[in-house]
């Protein structure tokens, strides 16, 4: 599907099919890779990347949390992202940055060399996980969110996503679109790749930081909500809070606001609710550059 695309690896472009490492590479056999994903959009003023500086900051933070070194500056990474979009002649889609050790690791558990960096630009595709815009059916997962004292949960580390894969697979086996994990203390955490929001009595609520990924989209939702007069709270939420919510929605890079129509056996009505609809419209305006307050969220290619 992507054979004609170019991939930026350590300062040079290679063909998509040549973007490979050995099966015994450290990041494959020792799960030491990090990544980040951001969207780029076709706007009335040209192709623009959404909040690129925030995503690059988080990529560097992930490297720091895993005691790894990135051999490029943040500005060099940003320029490489823009070059990658231009080289592939794309106007909208996703950017995925990978940081990894390509060195083979037969025994070595720890490497001290700087990581390799690869940048993939992927056109908008019909992927049900990324583009499922119809209301979601969700359930609570029996798998708990990784405890923050076992690994740094705020890092976009590939190893952390085995947890998310199990949560999603279990939910699908039960006939739901996605599962919501709880912390080891029993509070609501997040989905596999999604932040979780609920509305009760007109107040937008979401789990507080500490046990969840510091999602750029989650942060953006909170900022947009405040800008249009919606009260927000970040707090510990119990499963019973979600089961009694007036509205629920999820958010991630691909879909900023995705309403939930069912949680476990409870069906919500109407969907989308008033607050969810307001936020969805607000993001539509922002992505079409109709809201001048948020123009600084975009880096034009």
C-alpha positions in Angstrom: 0.0 0.0 0.0 2.8 2.4 0.9 5.6 1.1 -1.4 6.0 4.5 -3.2 6.6 6.4 0.0 9.9 7.7 1.4 11.0 7.3 5.0 13.5 9.6 6.7 16.1 7.6 8.7 19.0 9.2 10.4 19.1 12.2 8.0 18.5 10.4 4.7 15.5 9.1 2.7 15.0 5.5 2.0 12.3 3.6 0.2 9.4 2.4 2.4 10.3 -1.3 1.9 13.9 -0.7 2.9 13.0 0.8 6.3 14.0 -2.3 8.2 16.1 -3.6 11.1 17.3 -7.0 12.1 14.9 -9.2 14.0 17.4 -9.4 16.8 17.7 -5.6 17.0 17.6 -4.4 20.6 14.4 -2.5 20.2 12.6 -5.6 18.7 14.0 -8.2 21.1 14.3 -5.9 24.2 11.2 -3.7 23.5 13.3 -0.5 23.9 11.7 1.6 21.1 9.8 4.8 21.6 7.5 6.7 19.2 5.1 9.5 18.8 2.2 10.2 16.4 0.8 13.5 15.2 -1.6 14.6 12.5 -1.1 16.9 9.6 -4.1 18.5 7.9 -5.2 20.1 4.7 -6.3 23.6 5.6 -7.5 26.6 3.6 -3.9 28.0 4.0 -2.1 24.8 3.0 -0.8 21.7 4.7 -0.2 22.2 8.5 0.9 19.9 11.3 -1.2 20.0 14.5 0.8 21.0 17.6 4.1 19.7 16.3 6.2 21.3 19.0 4.2 19.6 21.8 4.5 16.2 20.1 8.3 16.6 19.6 8.6 17.7 23.3 6.9 14.5 24.3 9.1 12.4 22.0 12.2 13.8 23.8 10.5 13.3 27.2 9.9 9.6 26.3 13.6 9.3 25.5 14.6 11.0 28.7 12.3 8.7 30.8 13.9 5.6 29.1 17.5 7.0 29.7 18.1 7.2 25.9 19.7 9.9 23.8 18.3 11.4 20.6 21.2 12.5 18.3 19.2 15.4 16.9 17.8 18.7 18.2 14.1 19.4 18.4 14.4 21.9 15.5 16.2 19.3 13.3 13.4 16.8 14.0 10.7 19.3 13.1 12.5 20.2 9.9 12.8 16.5 9.0 9.1 16.0 9.6 8.3 18.9 7.2 10.8 17.6 4.6 9.2 14.1 4.9 5.7 15.5 4.2 7.0 17.5 1.2 9.1 14.5 -0.1 6.0 12.3 -0.2 3.7 15.0 -1.7 1.0 14.5 1.0 -1.5 17.0 2.3 -3.2 15.1 5.2 -2.5 12.1 7.3 -0.3 11.0 10.2 3.4 11.4 11.1 4.9 8.6 13.1 8.4 9.1 14.6 10.2 6.1 15.8 13.3 6.1 18.1 15.0 2.7 18.3 18.2 0.8 18.6 19.0 -1.1 15.4 22.0 -2.8 16.9 21.6 -6.5 17.4 21.2 -7.6 21.0 21.9 -11.2 21.6 22.5 -10.8 25.4 22.9 -7.0 26.0 20.1 -5.6 28.0 21.3 -2.0 28.1 22.9 0.1 25.3 24.5 3.5 25.8 24.6 4.6 22.1 22.2 7.3 20.8 19.1 5.8 19.3 18.3 5.8 15.6 15.4 8.0 14.4 12.9 7.2 11.6 10.1 9.4 10.4 7.1 7.9 8.5 4.4 10.0 6.9 1.3 8.1 6.2 -1.6 9.3 4.1 -5.1 9.3 5.4 -6.4 5.8 5.1 -9.7 4.0 5.7 -8.6 2.4 9.0 -11.5 1.4 11.4 -9.3 2.1 14.4 -8.3 5.6 13.3 -11.4 6.7 11.4 -14.3 5.2 13.3 -16.4 8.3 13.6 -19.7 6.6 14.5 -20.6 6.4 18.2 -18.6 3.9 20.2 -19.6 0.9 22.3 -17.2 0.6 25.3 -16.7 -1.6 28.3 -14.4 -1.8 31.3 -11.4 -4.1 30.9 -10.3 -6.7 33.3 -6.7 -5.7 32.5 -5.5 -2.9 34.7 -3.4 0.0 33.5 0.4 -0.4 34.1 1.3 1.0 37.5 3.5 4.1 37.1 6.0 2.7 39.6 6.7 -0.3 37.3 7.4 1.6 34.1 7.0 5.3 33.1 3.4 5.3 31.8 3.8 8.8 30.4 6.4 7.6 27.9 5.3 6.6 24.4 7.2 3.4 24.8 6.3 0.5 22.4 6.5 -1.9 25.3 3.6 -0.2 27.1 1.3 -0.9 24.2 1.1 -4.6 24.9 -1.2 -3.5 27.8 -3.3 -1.5 25.3 -3.5 -4.4 22.8 -4.8 -6.8 25.4 -7.4 -4.3 26.5 -8.6 -3.8 22.9 -8.6 -7.5 22.1 -10.6 -8.4 25.2 -13.2 -5.7 24.4 -13.6 -6.9 20.8 -14.1 -10.5 22.0 -16.9 -9.2 24.2 -18.5 -7.4 21.2 -17.4 -3.8 22.1 -15.4 -1.3 20.1 -12.9 -0.6 22.8 -12.1 -1.2 26.5 -11.4 1.3 29.3 -8.7 0.3 31.8 -8.7 1.0 35.5 -5.7 1.8 37.6 -4.5 -0.7 40.1 -6.4 1.3 42.7 -9.6 0.9 40.7 -10.0 4.4 39.2 -10.7 5.0 35.5 -7.5 5.4 33.4 -7.9 5.3 29.6 -8.5 3.2 26.6 -5.8 1.4 24.5 -4.9 4.7 22.6 -7.7 6.9 23.8 -8.3 9.4 26.5 -11.6 9.2 28.3 -14.0 12.1 29.0 -17.4 12.3 30.7 -20.0 15.0 31.3 -22.1 15.3 34.4 -24.4 18.2 35.1 -22.6 20.3 32.5 -19.1 19.7 33.8 -16.5 18.0 31.6 -14.4 15.5 33.6 -11.4 13.4 32.8 -9.0 11.2 34.8 -6.2 13.3 36.3 -2.5 12.8 35.3 -0.3 10.3 37.0 -1.6 7.0 35.8 -2.2 7.9 32.2 -0.4 9.1 29.1 -0.1 12.8 28.9 -2.0 13.0 25.7 -1.6 16.1 23.5 -5.2 15.7 22.3 -6.5 15.3 25.8 -4.7 18.6 26.7 -6.2 20.2 23.6 -9.7 19.1 24.5 -9.4 20.7 27.9 -8.0 24.0 26.5 -10.8 24.2 23.9 -13.5 23.4 26.4 -12.3 26.2 28.7 -12.2 28.6 25.7 -15.9 28.1 25.0 -17.0 28.3 28.6 -17.2 24.7 29.6 -16.2 23.9 33.2 -13.5 21.2 33.4 -12.2 19.0 36.2 -9.3 16.5 36.3 -10.0 14.1 39.1 -10.1 10.4 40.2 -13.1 8.9 38.5 -14.7 5.6 39.5 -16.4 3.2 37.0 -19.7 4.1 38.7 -19.1 7.7 37.7 -18.9 6.7 34.0 -21.9 4.5 34.3 -23.9 7.5 35.6 -22.5 10.1 33.2 -24.7 12.3 31.0 -22.2 12.0 28.1 -19.0 10.1 27.4 -16.5 10.5 24.6 -13.0 9.5 23.8 -10.2 11.4 22.0 -6.9 10.5 20.3 -4.7 11.9 17.5 -6.9 10.6 14.7 -10.3 11.6 16.1 -10.4 14.6 18.5 -13.9 13.9 19.9 -15.6 10.5 19.4 -19.0 10.1 21.2 -19.8 6.9 23.2 -23.3 5.5 22.7 -23.0 2.5 25.1 -21.0 1.7 28.2 -21.4 -1.9 29.3 -25.1 -2.5 29.1 -26.1 1.1 29.5 -27.2 3.0 26.3 -26.7 6.8 26.4 -29.3 9.1 24.7 -29.0 11.5 23.0 -25.6 10.9 21.3 -23.8 13.1 20.8 -24.8 15.1 23.8 -24.8 18.9 24.0 -21.2 19.3 25.3 -19.8 16.6 23.1 -21.4 18.2 20.0 -20.1 21.7 21.0 -16.5 20.4 21.4 -16.7 18.4 18.1 -17.8 21.6 16.3 -15.1 23.7 18.0 -12.4 21.3 16.7 -13.9 21.3 13.2 -13.6 25.1 13.2 -10.0 24.9 14.6 -8.9 22.4 12.0 -10.4 24.6 9.3 -8.6 27.7 10.7 -11.8 29.4 11.6 -10.8 30.2 15.1 -8.0 32.7 15.4 -7.3 31.8 19.0 -5.7 28.5 18.0 -3.8 29.4 14.8 -0.5 29.0 16.8 -1.4 25.3 17.1 -0.4 24.8 13.4 3.0 24.6 11.8 2.7 25.1 8.0 4.7 22.8 5.8 
